[in-house]
Every structure is written in structure tokens, then in C-alpha cells.
Amino acid sequence: MSASRHPVSLLRLINNLLLVYLLYMLCRVVYVGEFWDLYAEGWERLSMWSLLKGGLRFDTSAILYTNTLYVFLALLPLPRRFTARKAWRNALKTLFVAVNALMLVINLVDTVYSRYTGRRTTWTFFSEFSNEGNLAGIVGVELINHWYLVLVGIAFIAALILLYRHPYRPASSRPLRSWQYVTLSVLCILIYAPLAIIGMRGGASTAIRPITISNANQYVNRPSEAAIVLNTPFSLIRTMGKTTFTDPQYLPDDRLDAVYSPLHLPGIENGMNMELPVPAYGHPSKEGKAGTVNNSRDSRFNVVVIILESFGQEYIGAYNDYPGYTPFLDSLIGHSLTFRHSYANGRKSIDGMPSILSGIPMFVEPFFVTGYSLNNVSGIAGELSRQGYTTAFFHGAENGSMGFQAFARTTGFQHYYGRTEYEADSRFGGDNDFDGTWAIWDEEFMQYYAAVMQELPQPFMTALFTATSHHPFAVPARYADSLRADGHPLHTCIRYTDHALRRFFAAASRMPWYSNTLFVITADHTNINQQHAYSTLLGTFSVPVIFYSPSGQLPTGMSRAVAQQTDIMPTVLGLTGCSRPYVAYGVDLLHTPDSLTWAIHYNNGIYQYVQDSCLLLFDGQHPVGFYNIESDPMLQNNLLTTDDRRIGRYTERTMAIIQSYMQRMVNNRLTP
């Protein structure tokens, strides 16, 4: 007969983990109490339910990361003669208490340190203070000044020790045979593993990336409140090993701003209340007809920004000598201001959001998955909100997907409409319109978008992020044949979203707000590249940047200027007469000479700078390539060894842009 065993008690194991949850929550209470002077003013506007949900989400991730080894060891199917030993049980308890005591102490220490940083501590702390020799003295002083936190820490550690329960069933319980014991233990491990992964990621949906510290913004009203729902162990874990921003110190500070500054001073830069004839600045070329831009402070038109998933220029006939897959967008471009050389500032959706809506490009890492995501930022929505605009962001995916809801809140959007709001609207098909993977189908969600805008107070500024033109490249069954395109399955999705755009504009054109609206259409990034011209270093960033005014207040045609996503914010704010200073890494395309427009992207360690038909490649220390993109579009002839004076000029400008970006990220100066 096989030996009998006494398996782990799941209730006792869960009891220990719940104890940690409770102590994390009490740390949060202590944190809020310590910072009450900062949170009191807006406390009544916070949702306690949102704070609880957010806190539990981030606590779950941190607790599972730090306790998985303990749980795994407790679940191992070890012999009774081993698990009954006092040494083994004490070792398990020591592991549990030591790990969680350290995490609680980190939380409490950060209650003091966050006072100076305005955010939860991230992994950059260790590099920032690696050369400091006086930390021991500083810690000693703070321990004296915050003696009450020391007592709280002692109490929490005592709770871990006294309330801990050994996870094994007592010998008096009914034993199991060996095979039953092993089977049960293995089953528990197999169940725990995926649940732990889900908890660490912050959700099980395929539409949700692993949560980062920026996701905290969706549970609060202001970026400064995000620390309430976060915990410091999570912030450290999520930023551990991440490439961080450091000041390269290429140029002395007095030279830096002379070469480049992202600070826009509208009243000084362009002058106010001026009628600026576009042809004086070279817009557009002979391909289109000129118009006059009203730069008056009284321009109170609505602003609609449409971000099309994966809509590279490669798929749009108007940019190419082949038909493409976008007949409606081609026709709209014929009545719009567009740019022959227009680029994304990154290669992922989480790169596109800050670039388009806040004028912040992607360098090294998407900034809102780093420790700097809680920096103060503004954007089109934030600036126009101050001018009395109603602002709203629309994304048909699960609320919280891709971190868009959190970023929308951070950058100044007052309202968010996602899958949850769509399904709650009885005028539409609800969950029946879900594509089964990512989001509500583009056609239905765009109709919803138009309908909701009809109800918004004017003037309004809204942004829509489409979703269908994305892997797994599915379209509604009713269009599987009629919209089928040759080549990659993505092309069929492009055709479908173009059809959805046609229907959106048809619906919007019947609404009273339409004629008084500026439409901006771009893409988050490119996708599958099959044409050689779009497989180059530049081609993989080529996306449309389109400005359309139904009332004809804008010039039309294909401009010779270089455009990038980060130009959208300055251009829109220039058109709406923004008079406040703001930070954006782009230019007002309507009030900047063609020769002074530029674009920059970061591509696997190389910065790519485009200006005046030239492409400069910079590796962070030296230029490594220089090309004429007009005469050499395939980038075959490196002109770096020539005596072109632009090489030195553009290198210095690239360095200034990078240095400005890094300094402002590190020092939280993304707003004036």
C-alpha cells in the first residue's frame, strides 16, 4: 500500500496572501495620509470604487511577482517526513516574511521619498543615486523625522509573523494516498501558473498589454493622483531593466536652446490675429491650389483627429502610381492638404498616441511604459480644454486596452468612449458588433462616433483610434467577398476601414457640426511592407498626414514640406489661435517654411533625421549615414564622406532634439 500524505491547505495559503493584500492596502492608506495636503483638494471628485479596483489590480501584480516562489514551494508534492520538519516550515515562513516585509518597507520608505519626486519610485532611483555616499546619513535623519512610519513598519512586520499560518494540513486531517497527493499538488500548480501570469499582466484579454505604471491614470483624475493606486514594488518591477532616459550632454545649455527648443510661444512665434497667405510659405506646390489660413484667436471650429490603425502610405493610391486600397481616402485627399513626405514617429500604436496627440516622439522606449509616464504632459485636448472645448477620446476596444484610456486621461481628454460605452448605447448593436478579438468593428464604431459627437457641446475636440486593420486581419462576414483585396490579408482590412470612413463622412456631413470642423487624419504606424520603396529606413515610417476642412478654409494639394505626427499638435493649436506656451517636438506646418520642416524617428538604436530632401542617420554619438531621398529614394548612396555642410548642421540639430527630449523627460519639463 502506498504511503499516505497530508497536502497543502489552500485556505491557509490564501489566508497568507490575503494578509499581504491587507497590508498593501494599509500602506496605501498611510501614503494618502502622508500626502493628504496634495490630495485633499480633488478627493471628493475621485471614485472610491475606481481607487479600490486600481489598487487591487496593481497590488495583485506585485504580490504575485514577489510571492510566486513561496507559493510554488508550498505546492510541491514533497513527502510528509519532509514537510513536517520544523526546519522546512521555518524556511518557508522566513521566505514569506522576509520578501513581504521588504516590499512593505519599500512602500513605507517611498511614502517619504515621493514627497520629493511627486511619483512612485522607479528603478532609475538606483542609477540616479549610485554615486551618492551620504545616503546612510540621509536615511538616518528621515527615520528620526518619520518615527511614526518606523512604528507602522514594525507593526506590519509583526503582523506578518504573528498572523502567518503554516500552509500544510495538520496531521489529524484525513490523509491522501501518494498518487492522490501528487495529482492534487500538480493540479494546483497547473491552475496557479496561468492565474499568476494573468494577475502579473493585469488581465487575461488579448487586447491588454501587461500593465505599466501609466495605467494608473485611468483610475484617477490627475497624473499626480496616480501614485494612490500604485504601489512601489510594482513600479520597481515594471521599470527594472528598462532602458531609461539619460541626458547625453551633447551641447552646453546656453547653446542647446539656440539650436533647438520644443517650447512654442504662439504670440511671439507667429504673431496673432494675422491672415497668413499659404503660398508665401510654399504651401502647397503646383500640384494643388492655395488658400488662406485664418489664424485668429476667434477660430472656434471643432477638431476631429482620426488615427487609422496601420494605414501606411503604401496602401493609399493618392501617394503612389498604383490604385491602392483606399478609394474614399484618395478622393478626400483631393480636397485636403497633404504632404508627400510625412512620417510616423514610431512603429507601434503606443508610439503613435503621444506623438499625434501630445507632440512627443518615441525615443528609445515608448515613454508611457517607462518610469517617466507620470510626468506632467499636455496635448491638443489639454490645451483646447483650457479654451473651452469639450474633449473626448474614442477607441472601440475593451476599456483600458493598450493603455489608451490612461493616456487619454493624462493628456487632457475629459471623456472616454470605449467598448463599454458602446455596448451600453441601445441605439447600436452592442456586443454583437465585437470583432471577436480586439474591438467593435470600425464601421459600427465610427457611426457611434458620429452620433456621440452630435450630442457633444461645441466647440469640441475628439480623437478616434480605429482597430479593425490589425492582426488577425478579419472583416465582417458580409464584406468577405465584396471587399476582398489581392496580396496580404491586411489589404482587405484597409479596404474595409476605408469603406467605414466613407460611411462615417456620409453620416457626419448631415450633421450641423460638420461644416465647422477641421478633420485631421493620420495613422499610428505602418504595417506590412511589400513595395520596395516602403521597405527602406524611411519607407517603414511613411504614414499620411491629412488636414481637411469641409468649409474650404484650408489650402488643398500635396505639399513639399516634411511632416510628422508631432507636427499635428502645433498645427492644430496654430489654427485654433492658441495663445498659451506649450511643449511639442514639431512645427506648425502652415506657418513654417518648407525648408525648415523636419522629422525624426528612432529605429533600433539609430536616430533618423529628415530635412530638405536629406536623411541623416545618427547612432547617438556620430552620424553614420547621409542620403538624398529625392535622387536616391532607395538609400543606396551614402554621402557621409562628402563636404555637404548640412551634415554638420543636421547632426547638431539632431543632438539638440535628443538632448532636449532627455532633459525634459528626466526633469519632468514636458509642459512650460
N, C-alpha and C positions, 0 to 999 in steps of 0.2 A: 504494500500500500504506500502511495506517495505521501510525503510529509505534508503537514498542514502549515498554513501561513496566516498571518494577520496583516491584511493590506492597509494601505494608507487610508486615512479617513478624509474624504473630500470635504466634509463640513469643517473639519479642523483646519485644513489647508485654506479654504475660502475664508474662514474666520481670520486667519493671519493676514491675508491680503486685504480684507475689508478694514482691518485695523490700520494698515498703511494708508488706504484711501481716506479714512477719517483724519489721520494726522496730516496728510497733504492738504486737506480742506481747512483744517485749523491753521496751518501755515499761511494759507491764503487769507484767512480772517485777520491774522496778525499783520500780514503785509498791507491789507487795506487800512487797518487801524493805524499803522505807522505812517501811511501816506494819506490819511483822511483829508488833510488840508488841500491836497491836489484833486481828490475825487469828490469832495462834498458838493461842489457846485453843480455837477451834472449827474449826481447819484440818482435823483428822482426820475431821470429820463432813461436810466438803464433798466433793462428787463432782468429781474432776478432769475427767471427761468432760463434765459439765454446765458447768463453768467454760470449757472449751475451746469447746463449742458456743455458749455465750452470748457469749464474747469474739469468736468469728468472726462471729457474727450482727451485733453492733454495729460491729465493725471494717469489715465489708463495707459497711454502710450509710454510714459516714463516708468510707471510701476512694472509694466510687463518687460520692458527693456532691462530693468535692473534686477528683477526677481526671477527671470526665466531659469537661470542656473539653479536657484534654490528649488523651484517647482520641479524641474527635471530630476534633480537628485532625489527629491521626496517621492517621486512617482516610479523610480527604478524598482524593478521586481527583485529586490535583494532578499536573501534568506533571513528568516526570523532571528536566528542567532546573531546576525549582524545588526539588524535594525533595532534589536532590543538592547544593544550595548549603549551604555551611558556616553561613551566617548563619541560614538557616531551621532547620537541625538544632540549632544552638546555642540558638535561641529556644525550640524545643520542650523541650530539655533544661533550660533555665533555668526555664521554666514548671513542669516536673515537679519539679525540685529545690526551687524556691522554695516552692511550695504545700505539698509534703510535709515540707519542713524546718520550715515554720511550724507545721504540725499536730503534728509530733514535739516541738517546743519547747513548744507549749501543753500537751501531755501531761506533759512533764517539769516544767514550772512548776507544774502542778496537783498534782504529787507533793508539793510544798511547801505550797501554799495549802490543799489538802484537809485538812491537819492541823488547820486552824482551823475548818473548816466541817463536817467529817465527811461530805462528799459531793463528787462531781464538780462542778466549777464550771459554772454555767449562765449564760444571757445576762443574768440580773439582776445579775451582777457589775459590768457596765458602768454600770448606773444606780446601784448601791449606792456606787460609788466615783467617780462622775462629778465630785464636788466636792472630791475629795481632792487636795491639792497636793504631798503628800510621798511619792507612790508611787515616784518615781525613787529616792529615798534608801532606801526600804524594800526595793526590788528589789536595789539595790546591796549592801545588808547581807546579804540572803538569798543572793545569788550567792557571796559570800565564805564564808558558813556552809555552803553546799552546793556547794563547789567540785567535788566528785566528780560531781555531776549536770551541771555545765558540761562536764566532760570527756566524760561519756557523750553529751551533746548534740553535741559536736564530732565524736565518733566516728560517731554516727548520720548526721550530715550528710555526713561524708566517705564513708560507705558509699553514700549516695545518688549522690554524684558519681562515685565510682570504679566502682561496680557497675552503673551505668546503661548500657544498650545502645541505640544508635540503632534506632528501630523499622523502618527501611527495609532491604529486602534488598540485599545487595551487588551491584555492577554485574556481577559474574561469574556471578550466578544467571541462570536461564533467564527471559528477558523475556516479557511478555504483550503481545498487541495492545491497542490503546487500548480497544476495546469490551469486551474481556475484563477489562481492568484496572478500567474504570469499573463494570462489572457486579459484579465481586468486591467492590470498595470499598463500593458502595451496599448490597450484600447484607450485608456485615459490619456496616454502620451499622444496618440494619434489624433484625439479630439482636441487636446490642448494646443498642439502645434499650429494648426491653421487659425484657431481662435486668437492665439497670441500674435500671429502675423497680422491679422485683421486689426487687432487692438493697437499694435505698434504703428500701422499705417494710418489709422484714424478712420477706417471704413472698409467695407467689402466691395463697394461698387467699382466697376472698371472705369467709371468716369472720374474717380477721385485719385489724385496722386497722393503719395504719402504726405501727411500734413506737415507743414512747416510753421515756424513762429508767425508768419504773416497771416495764417488762417485765423489767428486770434481776433483779427479786426472785424470779422463778420459777427462777432458776439457782442460788440461794444459800439459806441457811437463815435469815439475819438481814438486816434492811434495811441495817445498817452494812456488810455484805459486798457489797452491790450494786455498789459502786464498782470491785470487782475485775473484773467482766465489762464494765463500761462503758469508754468512752474519752472524753476531754474534748471533742474536736471534735464527736462525736455529741451530747453533752449541750448544747453551744452551739448547734448547728444546730437541734436539736429544740425548743429554747426561744427561738430567735431570733424576734422579732416577736410572741411570745405576750403577751397581756395578763397582767400579773403582779399579785400582791397587794401592796398598799401600805397602810400604816397611815393611815387618814383623820384620826386625832387629833380626833375629834368632841368627846370628853369627857376631862377630866383623869383620870389613872389612879386617883386616890382616889375619884372619882365613878363610874368605869366599873364596878367590881365591885359597887358598891351598886345600880346599875341592872340589871346582868345579868352573870352568870358561868356558864360552861358546866361549871365544876368541881363534880362531885357528891361529897358527903361522906355516904355512906349512914348511918353511925352517928349523924350529927348531924341530917341532914335529916328522916329518918322515924322514927328510933328502931328498935331491933332487937327481935326476939322479941315482936312485938306482933300481936294479932289485930285487923285493921282492917276493920270492917264497911263495905262499899261504900256503902250508902245515905247514910252520914254525909257523903260527898263528892259526893253527887248522881249516883252511878252505880248502875244505869242509870236511865233515865227510866221513866215508867209503861208504856212500850212493852215492857219486859222485866221479869224478876224479879231480885231482889237475891241476892247470895251473899256469902260470907266469904272473904277472901284470907288465906292463911297466909303471913305474911312471915317465917317462922322461918328461921334460919340452916341448919336441918337439911332444908330443902326440896331434895331431891336428884332431882327429876324430870328427865327428858330434855327437851331443847328442839329442836324441828324448825321451821326457818324456810323457808317456801316462797315464792319470788319468781316470780310469774307474768308472763311476757313480755306487755306491752301490755294488761293487764287493767284498763282504766279502769272506773269505776263505771257509766259509760254502758251497759255491756254486761250488767250484773248486775241481774236483776229485783228482788232484795230492796231495792235502793236507789231503785227507780223505780216508777211506776204503770203500767208495761207489762211483759210477761213477760221480756224479755231473752233471753239465750242460755246461761244457766248454771243449769239446774235442780238439779244436785247442790250447787253452791256456795250457791244460795238456801236449800236445806234445811239445810246446815251452818250458815249464818248464823243460822238459827232457834234453834240450840243454842249460839251463841257470843256473845262480847262484841264488838260492832262500834260504829262511830262514824259518825254522819250526816255530819259534816264532817271528812273525812280526806283528806290530800293527799300527793302525792309532793313531794320537794324538788328535782326537776329534770325534764328532759324526755327524757333519754337513759338507756340502760342503764348507762353508765359514771357517771352521776349517782346512780343508784339504789343501786348496790353500797355505796359509802361511807356513804350516808345510812342505809340499813337496818341494815348490819352494824357500822358504827363511829360512828354518830351525827354524821356530818359532812355538812352540806348542800352543795349546789353553789352557789357564788357566783362570778360572772364566767366562770370556766373550771372544768371538772372538775379537781379538784386533782391527781389522779394522772396527768394528761397535762401538768402543769406542772413546773417545777423543784423544787416542794415535795413531790413524790410520794415522796421518800426520807425525809421526816420520820418521826419515831417516831410510830406510831399504835397504838391498841389497838382493841378491839371486843368484841362479845359472845363470840366464840371465844377471844380472848386472855384475857379476864377469867375465863371459865369454865374454861379450861385450867389456870389457877392454882388453881382449886377442885377439880382432879382429874378434870375432864370430858375425855372423848375428843372431839375436834372434827374435822369433815370437811366439805368443800365438794364439791358435785356440779353438774356442768354438762355436758350431753351433746354439746357442740360439740368441735371439734378442740382439743386441749390448747394453752393459750396464747391461745385466741380471746378477743378483746375485752379482753385484759389481766386477765381474771378470775383466772387461776391465780396471777399475780404478786401481785395484790391480796389474794387469799385467804391466801397465804403471809405477806404483810406484816401482815395484821390478826390473825394468830394461829391460823389453821387448821393442824392438824397433818397432815392428809391431804387429797389432792385426787383426785377421781374424774371423769375426762372420757371422751371418746370412745375414747381409747387403752385405758383400763382396762376399759371396756365391751366392746370388741372382743376383749379378752384373756380374758373370762369365758366359758367354754364353755357355761354354762347359758343363755346368751342368743344372739340371732341375729347378733351381730357386725355386720359392715359391711352386711349385708342390711337392717338396720334404720335405715340412714342415710337422711335425707330427700333427699339429693342436693345440698343447698345449704349448710345450716348445721350440723345436728346429728342425733343419734339422735332418732327420733320420741318425743314426750312419753310416750305410753302405755308403750312398752317401757322407756324410761329410768326412768320412775317405778317400774316393777316392779323394776328393778335397784336403784333407790334403797332401796326397802323391804327387799329381800333383803340388801343390804350392811349396812344398819342392824341387821338381825337378828344380824349377826356382830360388831358393834362392842361393846366393853366398855361397860357402863353405869356411871354416867350419861354420856350423850353429848349433844353439841350439833352439829347438822348444818344445812346450808343447801343448798337446791336452787334452781337458776335454770333455768326451763323455756325452750324455744326455738321450739316449733312455731308459735305465734301471732305470726308475723313474716313480713314480705315474703320470698318471693313468695306467701305465703298458700296453701300447699299442705297437704293432709291425705292420709293413706294412701288408696290407691285403693279399699280395701274400705269406706271411710266416705264416699266422694264423694257418694253419693246419700242415705244414711240420716241424715247429719248436716248436709246442705246447709241453709244459712240464707239468708233474704232479705237484700237490701241489699248491703253491701260484702263481698267475699270473706273479709275478716278475721273476720267473724261466724261463718263456718263453722269457722275455726280455733279461735275461742273455744269453740264447742260441742265441738270435738274435745278440747281441753285440759281442759274441764270433765268430759268422759267419762273422760279419763285420770286426773283427780283422783278420780273415783268409784271407779275400779278400784284406785287406789293405797290409798285408805282402806279398801276392802274387804280388800285383802291385808294391810295394816298391822294392821287390827283383829283379825286372827287370830294376831298375834304377841305374845309375852309383854310386850314393852316398851311396847305401845301405851297401856294404861290409865294408865301412869305418865308420860305425855308431854304437854307443852304444845306445841300447834301454833300457829304464827303465820303467817298468810297475807296477803300483800300483792302489789302489782305494782311493777315497776320504773318504769313511766311510763304515761301514756295513749297513745292512738294516734289512729286516725281518729275525728273527732268529727262526728256527723251530727245529733244533737239540739242545739237551740239552747242549752239550759241548760248543756251541756257544751262549748260553744264560747266561753264567756266567759273572762276572765282567770283566774278560779278554776277553772272547769269543766275547763280543759285540764290541770289538776293533780290532779283528783279520782280517787283510787285507793282501793281497800278497805284497811282495816287491821283484821284479824280475829284474835282470840285465842280458841282453842278448847281445852277440857280435857275429854277423854272421861270423866274421873272426877268431873266436876262441881265442881271446886274453885274455879272462877271464876264470877262473875256472868254472866248472859246478857242479851241485849237490845241495843237501839240506843241508845247513849249520846249525851247532848247535848254532850259535851266535843269540843273541836277536837283532832284527832290528825294527826300527820305521821309520815313514815318515821323521822325521827331520834328519835321517842319510843320506838321499839321496843327499842332497846338499854337505856335506863333502866328501862323497864317489865319487861323480862325479867330484868335484874340485880336489880331490886327483888323480884321473885318468887322468885328463887333465893337471896336472902339475901346478896348480895354485900356485903362489908364494906370493900373497898378503895376509896379515892378513884379517880375516873376522869373523863375529859372527854367530854361528849356534848352536842350542841346540841338537846336535847329534854328532856322531863319524864317522870317515872314516872306514866303515865296513871291508875293505880289509886290513887295516893296524892297526887293533886293536884286541888284543887277545879276544877270545870268552868270557872269564870270566869277561872282562871289558866292554862288550857291555851291554846296558841297554835300557829301555823305560820308559816313564812316560806319564800319561794321567790324566785329571781332570774329575771327574764324580760326578755331583750333590753334590759338597762340599767336596769330598774326592779325594785326590791325590793318584794315583796308580803307584807304582814304581816297575819295574821288573828288576831283575838281577840274573844271576847264579841260575836259576830254582826256584827263590823265588819271591813272590809278597808281597810287603809291602803296607798297607793302612794307610794313614796319613790324619788327619782331619784338618790340619792347625795348630794344637797345639801339638797333641800327636799321636803316632802310635796307630791304633785301630784294626789292623789285620796283620797277618804274615802267609803265606801259602807256601807250597812246591808244585809248579804247575806240577812237574813231577809225584810225587807219589800221589798227591791229586788234579787232574785236575778239579774236581767239587767244590773245595774250601770248603770242609766240616769240616776240622780240623784246627782250629785257633791255631797257635803255638806261639802266642804272649807271653805267660807266661813261655816259655822255656828259657833256658840260652844261646840261639844261639847268638853269638856275632855279627852276621850280622845285627840283628835288630837295634842295636845302630848305626852301621856304615851306614846302608842304610837310617836310619832316618836322620842322619846328612847330608848325601848327598842329600836327598830329600829336606830338608830345604835349603841347599845351592843353589840348582837349582831354587827353588821358589824365594828365596831372590834375586838371580842374575837377574832373569826374571823381578821381580817387580822393582828393582832398575833401570835396563836398560830401561824399559818401561817409568817410571816416569821421568827419566833424559835424555831421548832421546839418548840412547847409544846402539842402535841396530847395529851400524856399529863401526869399530875400531876408 
